Amino acid sequence: MRRSAVFFITVFISAVLWAGRTIPENGLKLEDIRAKSIRSAGDMSRFQALETMSFSTDSRIYFLRADGRMKIQSGTPPVITQSILVSPASVLRNCYNNVTEEKPVPAATHQFQALLRSGVWTLKNLGDHLEYRGIKTYGPETHHFLIYSMDSLTAEIYLDGNNFRLKRIVLKGYDPGHGSFAISNDFGPFQETGGLSFPSGWFASQVGTRGVPYQISDIRLNPGLSPDFFDTNAVNVGETNTSPGKLQGHITSFGVRRNTLTIETNWTSGCFLASGLEEGQSLQMRFGDNLFTVLLHAAAPTSDDIGPGKGFLFPNPRDENFMIFLYTPQAQTLAESLKVLMPISAQKK
């Protein structure tokens, strides 16, 4: 069985078995729990020497600073499509060069995760807002149960009753747009890197959803980041230019499947508003020496739309940019002529 499948099954079984009772009195105090949690991180000399670190999950790279800051970058280097900069004061999101401040609930979630991860998934950076509630039992297993409270978020924290490593977090709050919510994060087995212990990943789930497994890879300790790394959140997607009926931009990724060439661009909905281009219009697309006609669609084309020689430009259903489908027997040849951040343009025919 593949390692990813084993991880998924392990954390899923853990997630569905959380039901137990609380034993409030056990003789331990919050200071004891925090100290034991910190020691569970591994070699204390290396833990104390840790200033920055990074790790990856799929197409995201997480950068942490020991004081509780975090930066999350999305994309495939050298292309960075999104950068989220997390500090105790604010959470700023730069997506395709559009910088916005996160709303209170997602901001608080990022800030809590930054504190947790920067302490190597221990209680090191969780200070005055932390409360110890005793031991919870789950069949033969026991877990230390703590609460961390923020203005718009409450985190229930469960530590292994024997080794004090993180087992589970439940984030609870109220989002004006979605109502009350509770998101569980169940952590997989811990593994050692550079003398320190890290979870192999986590399984995030919410009532009514299927849940998503995240595997941690490429852990780097003190990777040598620039002094201002946690002060800036620039992305790298190239520039865009708009004029009436015309767009100029850059390719952020591309790929081929059968006779379909997929091209992702750095164009967003704001680019189309500025250019005046509208759904249903035919556009002449140029990249390199290649010219194609594409139809501007409001959504991804269906099987009834596609066919040889057709092309579509439409919003990416998984991101905030626009992408292109070209159906042509020359898809592979065209892909071999492309490079990321290569210029691309479109204009009304």
Number of C-alpha atoms within 10 A of each C-alpha: 5 6 9 13 10 12 20 19 15 16 22 21 11 16 19 9 10 12 10 13 11 15 14 14 10 9 7 13 13 14 10 10 18 20 14 16 20 20 17 20 23 17 13 14 10 14 20 9 11 17 16 20 21 21 17 19 15 12 11 16 20 20 25 26 22 21 16 22 22 27 25 21 25 20 19 15 12 12 18 20 24 25 26 25 25 28 20 16 8 16 22 20 23 19 25 23 20 12 15 12 13 16 12 15 18 14 22 22 19 24 22 23 17 28 27 19 24 25 22 24 22 24 23 21 20 16 11 8 10 18 17 18 19 18 22 22 17 14 11 5 11 19 24 25 24 20 16 18 16 15 9 15 21 20 21 18 23 22 23 17 17 10 12 21 27 26 24 24 22 19 19 19 19 14 15 8 6 7 8 10 14 16 16 20 23 24 27 27 16 16 12 12 13 12 14 19 19 24 18 16 23 24 23 22 19 15 10 6 8 9 14 13 22 19 19 17 14 11 16 15 19 13 12 10 12 8 7 8 13 17 13 13 21 21 21 19 25 21 14 19 13 20 14 13 16 20 22 20 22 21 23 27 20 17 15 17 10 10 14 22 22 20 20 21 29 26 26 21 12 12 21 19 12 15 17 15 21 15 13 11 13 20 22 15 22 16 18 12 6 10 12 14 20 24 22 21 18 13 14 16 15 7 7 6 10 15 12 11 12 16 26 23 27 22 20 16 11 6 12 16 21 21 24 24 22 24 20 18 14 12 18 16 12 16 15 10 11 17 13 19 19 15 19 18 21 23 20 20 12
